Amino acid sequence: VYGYPMGGHTISVSTGIVSRIEHNRYAHSGKRFLSIQIDAAINPGNSGGPTISNGKIVGVVMQGITLAQNIGYMVPVDVIQHFLKDVDDGKHDGFPKLGIMTDKIENPSLKEYYKLSEDSGGILVVDIVHNSALKDILQIDDIITSIDGHRIENDGTVQFRKNQYTHFKYFIDLHQYGDEVTLEVLRDGKKKTLKAKLPDSASDERSSYGVLEYDKMPTYFMLGGYVFSPVTQNLLNSSATPMLGLRYAATKFPTKEKQELVVLLKVLASSHSRGDYGVSMWHIQKVNGKEFKDFKEFYKLVMETKAKFVILEDEDGAKVVINKEEAQKSEPELLRRYSIKANKSDDLK
């Protein structure tokens, strides 16, 4: 392992062996991909350095585990090659998804219910996102038994090297956006071979809370002292409060009717917001009795209402009522007092 970690100024070289090869969470994106665990010394500053074996690059150092000893991770060649092919067109798209939620079929009773033999493999389709590329191909209760000819075990793993197994998405991760994938499924006890085209871009498969984003300003807008924001992975990660209900809601697949969650992020002190100062990270379901699908539609409902009051409501019926005219009159002073550049983010202008 080569790099320039803390503790010195010259190049550092450490050696070790491969401990594991499996899917793990990548710290930067928060997503799970194939990774290689090594026992070579890895410290802050090593990330991005090459790992060399027999004169060839076999990976790139990416992360370690705080307080653990001799546990470090590197990005394997498969992921690096995917990235290099991806950026051939001058832009980075990432890894496509099937857009489905699955369950393992290890339980004997579950196998009996679906009339499967003891040695049968596969994963059960339990939900399909509304904009999935496979929404017209797969059905709920389908059992996917193989991907591109590679058998899926009943614990959701596939053999990617001799006697080595990892998450079934490994063979999806080898594909680029727009590629075709071949799935073998059991549907009502009958075998089917299905060919499906993966989505053309990441925008076709966005989850309700998106992914971690960097070098991008957050989306927000203010109405008086009331500050609103979409629920994003960045927001959830930065918040110190548990928000278990909101986190659970954010993990659900988006639907045509609800593609993005919106919260009242914070209430700034002002004469018209008295009594609401304690409201924060409050999940909003309706504006003046109307539901909305995403943050831009929420913003439009608030700004275009002709009613005297903007009435916000959560799923339990609790309300926050804002006098729109008074709130808008107070905005210039609040922006000055709290050193806020504008009452909304650039993407809403």
C-alpha positions as CSV (number, residue, x, y, z in Angstrom):
1,V,0.0,0.0,0.0
2,Y,1.5,3.3,-1.1
3,G,0.5,6.8,0.1
4,Y,1.2,9.8,2.2
5,P,-0.6,9.2,5.5
6,M,-0.2,11.3,8.6
7,G,3.0,10.9,10.6
8,G,5.5,12.1,8.0
9,H,6.2,13.8,4.7
10,T,7.7,11.2,2.5
11,I,6.0,8.3,0.7
12,S,4.8,5.5,3.0
13,V,4.8,1.8,2.1
14,S,3.0,-0.9,4.1
15,T,2.3,-4.5,3.3
16,G,-0.5,-6.9,4.2
17,I,-2.8,-9.6,3.1
18,V,-6.4,-9.8,1.8
19,S,-8.7,-10.6,4.7
20,R,-12.2,-10.5,3.0
21,I,-13.8,-9.7,-0.3
22,E,-17.5,-8.7,0.1
23,H,-19.9,-5.9,-0.3
24,N,-19.5,-3.1,2.3
25,R,-20.7,0.5,2.7
26,Y,-18.5,3.1,1.0
27,A,-18.1,6.0,3.4
28,H,-18.3,8.7,0.7
29,S,-21.5,7.7,-1.0
30,G,-23.1,5.6,1.8
31,K,-23.8,2.9,-0.8
32,R,-22.7,-0.7,-0.7
33,F,-20.3,-2.1,-3.3
34,L,-17.7,-4.8,-3.6
35,S,-14.7,-4.0,-1.4
36,I,-11.5,-5.7,-0.3
37,Q,-10.5,-5.8,3.3
38,I,-6.8,-5.8,4.0
39,D,-4.7,-5.9,7.2
40,A,-2.0,-3.5,5.9
41,A,-1.6,-0.3,8.0
42,I,-4.0,2.3,6.7
43,N,-4.2,5.8,8.3
44,P,-5.7,9.2,7.4
45,G,-4.0,10.3,4.2
46,N,-3.8,6.9,2.7
47,S,-7.1,7.2,0.8
48,G,-6.6,7.3,-2.9
49,G,-3.2,5.6,-2.8
50,P,-2.6,2.5,-5.0
51,T,-2.3,-1.1,-3.7
52,I,0.2,-3.0,-5.7
53,S,0.7,-6.8,-6.1
54,N,3.3,-8.3,-8.5
55,G,3.9,-4.9,-10.0
56,K,0.2,-4.3,-10.9
57,I,-2.4,-2.0,-9.4
58,V,-5.0,-4.3,-7.7
59,G,-7.0,-1.6,-5.9
60,V,-7.2,1.9,-4.5
61,V,-7.2,2.6,-0.7
62,M,-10.5,4.2,0.4
63,Q,-11.2,3.9,4.1
64,G,-10.6,2.2,7.5
65,I,-12.5,1.7,10.7
66,T,-12.0,4.1,13.6
67,L,-10.5,2.4,16.7
68,A,-10.1,-0.9,14.9
69,Q,-6.6,-2.4,14.2
70,N,-5.4,-3.8,10.9
71,I,-8.7,-3.3,9.2
72,G,-8.6,-1.2,6.0
73,Y,-10.5,-1.3,2.7
74,M,-9.7,-0.8,-0.9
75,V,-11.7,-0.3,-4.0
76,P,-11.3,-3.4,-6.2
77,V,-10.4,-3.5,-9.9
78,D,-14.0,-4.3,-10.9
79,V,-15.3,-1.0,-9.5
80,I,-12.3,1.0,-10.9
81,Q,-12.9,-0.4,-14.4
82,H,-16.6,0.4,-14.2
83,F,-15.8,4.0,-13.3
84,L,-13.2,4.3,-16.1
85,K,-15.7,3.0,-18.7
86,D,-18.5,5.1,-17.2
87,V,-16.5,8.4,-17.7
88,D,-15.6,7.6,-21.3
89,D,-18.4,10.0,-22.4
90,G,-17.1,12.8,-20.3
91,K,-19.6,12.4,-17.4
92,H,-20.0,10.2,-14.4
93,D,-23.3,8.4,-14.1
94,G,-22.6,5.8,-11.4
95,F,-24.1,2.3,-10.9
96,P,-27.6,1.4,-12.2
97,K,-30.2,-0.3,-10.0
98,L,-33.0,-2.7,-10.5
99,G,-35.4,-0.5,-8.6
100,I,-36.8,-3.4,-6.6
101,M,-37.0,-4.5,-2.9
102,T,-36.2,-8.1,-2.3
103,D,-36.2,-10.7,0.5
104,K,-34.2,-13.8,1.1
105,I,-35.8,-17.2,0.9
106,E,-34.0,-19.1,3.6
107,N,-37.0,-19.8,5.9
108,P,-38.4,-23.4,5.4
109,S,-42.0,-22.2,5.8
110,L,-41.4,-19.5,3.2
111,K,-40.0,-22.0,0.8
112,E,-43.0,-24.3,1.4
113,Y,-45.4,-21.5,0.8
114,Y,-43.9,-20.7,-2.6
115,K,-43.6,-24.5,-3.4
116,L,-39.8,-24.4,-3.6
117,S,-37.5,-27.4,-3.0
118,E,-35.0,-27.3,-0.1
119,D,-32.0,-26.7,-2.4
120,S,-33.7,-24.1,-4.5
121,G,-32.2,-20.6,-4.6
122,G,-33.4,-17.1,-5.5
123,I,-34.7,-13.9,-4.0
124,L,-38.3,-12.8,-3.6
125,V,-39.5,-9.5,-5.2
126,V,-41.5,-7.8,-2.5
127,D,-41.8,-4.3,-4.0
128,I,-41.1,-2.4,-7.2
129,V,-40.4,1.3,-7.4
130,H,-42.9,3.2,-9.6
131,N,-40.2,4.4,-12.0
132,S,-38.1,1.2,-12.1
133,A,-37.0,0.1,-15.5
134,L,-38.3,-3.3,-14.6
135,K,-41.8,-2.2,-13.5
136,D,-43.5,-3.7,-16.6
137,I,-41.3,-6.8,-16.6
138,L,-41.1,-8.1,-13.0
139,Q,-44.1,-8.7,-10.7
140,I,-44.4,-8.8,-6.9
141,D,-43.9,-12.4,-5.7
142,D,-41.6,-13.2,-8.6
143,I,-38.5,-15.2,-7.5
144,I,-35.3,-14.2,-9.3
145,T,-33.2,-17.3,-9.5
146,S,-30.3,-15.9,-11.6
147,I,-28.8,-12.8,-13.1
148,D,-27.0,-13.1,-16.5
149,G,-26.8,-16.9,-15.9
150,H,-25.3,-16.6,-12.4
151,R,-27.3,-18.5,-9.8
152,I,-28.6,-16.6,-6.8
153,E,-28.5,-18.5,-3.5
154,N,-31.4,-18.3,-1.1
155,D,-29.4,-16.0,1.2
156,G,-29.2,-13.4,-1.7
157,T,-25.6,-14.1,-2.6
158,V,-23.9,-15.1,-5.8
159,Q,-20.6,-16.8,-6.5
160,F,-18.3,-14.3,-8.1
161,R,-15.0,-16.3,-7.7
162,K,-14.5,-19.9,-6.9
163,N,-16.0,-20.6,-3.5
164,Q,-16.4,-16.9,-2.8
165,Y,-19.8,-15.3,-2.5
166,T,-21.1,-11.7,-2.2
167,H,-24.4,-9.8,-2.6
168,F,-26.3,-10.6,-5.8
169,K,-26.1,-6.9,-6.9
170,Y,-22.5,-7.7,-7.9
171,F,-23.6,-8.8,-11.3
172,I,-25.8,-5.7,-11.7
173,D,-22.9,-3.5,-10.6
174,L,-20.9,-4.8,-13.6
175,H,-23.4,-3.1,-16.0
176,Q,-23.5,0.5,-17.1
177,Y,-26.7,2.5,-17.4
178,G,-28.8,1.5,-20.5
179,D,-27.3,-2.1,-20.6
180,E,-29.5,-5.1,-21.0
181,V,-29.7,-7.7,-18.2
182,T,-31.0,-11.3,-18.3
183,L,-33.1,-12.5,-15.4
184,E,-34.4,-16.0,-14.8
185,V,-37.5,-16.0,-12.6
186,L,-40.1,-18.3,-11.1
187,R,-43.6,-16.9,-11.5
188,D,-46.5,-18.9,-10.1
189,G,-44.2,-22.0,-10.2
190,K,-43.2,-21.5,-13.9
191,K,-39.7,-20.7,-15.1
192,K,-39.3,-17.5,-17.2
193,T,-36.3,-15.9,-18.9
194,L,-36.7,-12.1,-19.0
195,K,-34.5,-9.5,-20.7
196,A,-34.6,-6.0,-19.2
197,K,-33.0,-2.8,-20.1
198,L,-31.5,-1.0,-17.1
199,P,-32.4,2.7,-16.7
200,D,-30.7,5.3,-18.9
201,S,-29.8,7.6,-16.1
202,A,-29.7,8.0,-12.3
203,S,-32.7,10.4,-12.5
204,D,-34.9,7.4,-13.6
205,E,-34.5,5.7,-10.2
206,R,-34.2,8.4,-7.6
207,S,-35.2,7.3,-4.1
208,S,-37.3,9.6,-1.9
209,Y,-34.3,10.9,-0.1
210,G,-31.6,10.7,-2.8
211,V,-28.0,10.1,-2.3
212,L,-25.1,11.9,-0.5
213,E,-24.1,14.9,-2.5
214,Y,-21.0,17.0,-2.4
215,D,-20.0,20.4,-3.7
216,K,-23.7,21.4,-4.0
217,M,-25.7,23.9,-2.1
218,P,-28.8,22.6,-0.3
219,T,-32.3,23.4,-1.5
220,Y,-34.5,25.5,0.8
221,F,-36.9,28.4,1.1
222,M,-38.2,30.7,3.8
223,L,-41.6,32.1,4.4
224,G,-41.0,34.7,7.1
225,G,-39.2,32.8,9.9
226,Y,-40.3,29.4,8.7
227,V,-37.5,27.5,6.8
228,F,-38.4,24.5,4.6
229,S,-36.3,21.8,3.0
230,P,-36.6,18.5,1.1
231,V,-35.5,15.5,3.1
232,T,-32.1,14.5,1.7
233,Q,-29.5,12.0,2.7
234,N,-27.2,14.9,3.6
235,L,-29.9,16.4,5.9
236,L,-30.5,13.1,7.7
237,N,-26.8,12.5,8.2
238,S,-26.2,16.0,9.5
239,S,-29.0,16.0,12.0
240,A,-28.3,15.1,15.7
241,T,-31.9,14.2,16.5
242,P,-33.0,10.6,16.0
243,M,-36.2,11.3,13.9
244,L,-36.9,7.6,13.6
245,G,-40.3,8.1,12.0
246,L,-38.9,10.5,9.4
247,R,-36.0,8.2,8.6
248,Y,-38.4,5.3,8.2
249,A,-40.6,7.3,5.8
250,A,-37.5,8.3,3.8
251,T,-36.4,4.7,3.2
252,K,-39.7,3.9,1.4
253,F,-39.7,3.8,-2.3
254,P,-41.1,7.0,-4.0
255,T,-44.4,6.7,-5.7
256,K,-46.0,8.8,-8.4
257,E,-47.9,10.7,-5.8
258,K,-45.0,11.2,-3.3
259,Q,-41.6,11.5,-4.8
260,E,-39.9,13.7,-2.2
261,L,-40.5,14.4,1.5
262,V,-40.6,17.9,2.9
263,V,-39.9,19.2,6.4
264,L,-40.3,22.4,8.3
265,L,-36.6,22.6,9.0
266,K,-36.5,25.4,11.6
267,V,-38.5,28.3,12.9
268,L,-36.6,31.6,13.3
269,A,-37.7,33.9,16.1
270,S,-40.0,36.7,15.0
271,S,-43.2,38.3,16.2
272,H,-45.5,36.2,13.9
273,S,-43.8,32.9,14.6
274,R,-44.1,33.1,18.4
275,G,-45.1,29.7,19.8
276,D,-43.6,27.7,16.9
277,Y,-39.9,28.2,17.9
278,G,-39.6,24.5,19.0
279,V,-40.8,23.1,15.7
280,S,-38.0,21.5,13.7
281,M,-37.6,18.7,11.2
282,W,-41.4,18.5,11.1
283,H,-42.7,16.3,8.3
284,I,-45.3,18.1,6.2
285,Q,-48.0,16.2,4.3
286,K,-50.4,18.9,3.1
287,V,-50.6,22.6,2.2
288,N,-54.1,24.0,2.7
289,G,-55.5,20.5,2.4
290,K,-53.6,19.6,-0.7
291,E,-51.0,16.9,-1.0
292,F,-47.9,17.4,-3.1
293,K,-45.4,15.1,-4.8
294,D,-42.1,16.9,-4.3
295,F,-40.5,20.0,-2.9
296,K,-41.0,22.2,-6.0
297,E,-44.7,21.4,-6.0
298,F,-44.8,22.2,-2.3
299,Y,-43.1,25.5,-2.9
300,K,-45.5,26.3,-5.7
301,L,-48.6,25.6,-3.5
302,V,-47.3,27.9,-0.7
303,M,-46.3,30.7,-3.0
304,E,-49.4,30.7,-5.3
305,T,-52.1,30.4,-2.6
306,K,-54.5,33.4,-2.5
307,A,-55.6,32.4,1.0
308,K,-54.8,34.6,4.0
309,F,-53.2,31.7,5.8
310,V,-50.8,29.0,4.7
311,I,-52.0,25.9,6.7
312,L,-49.4,23.1,6.9
313,E,-50.5,19.7,8.2
314,D,-48.7,16.5,9.1
315,E,-49.9,12.9,8.8
316,D,-51.5,13.0,12.2
317,G,-53.5,16.2,11.5
318,A,-51.4,18.6,13.5
319,K,-51.2,22.0,12.0
320,V,-48.9,25.0,11.7
321,V,-50.7,28.1,10.5
322,I,-48.8,31.0,8.9
323,N,-50.2,34.5,8.0
324,K,-48.7,34.7,4.6
325,E,-48.8,38.5,4.2
326,E,-47.2,39.1,7.6
327,A,-44.6,36.5,7.1
328,Q,-43.5,38.0,3.8
329,K,-43.3,41.5,5.3
330,S,-41.0,40.2,8.0
331,E,-38.5,38.5,5.6
332,P,-36.1,41.4,4.8
333,E,-35.5,42.0,8.5
334,L,-35.1,38.3,9.2
335,L,-32.6,37.8,6.4
336,R,-30.6,40.7,7.7
337,R,-30.8,39.6,11.3
338,Y,-29.7,36.0,10.6
339,S,-27.2,36.9,7.8
340,I,-29.1,34.8,5.2
341,K,-28.3,35.7,1.6
342,A,-31.7,34.9,0.1
343,N,-35.1,33.6,1.1
344,K,-34.7,30.6,-1.3
345,S,-32.0,28.6,-2.9
346,D,-30.8,29.3,-6.5
347,D,-32.5,26.2,-7.9
348,L,-35.9,27.7,-7.0
349,K,-35.3,31.1,-8.6
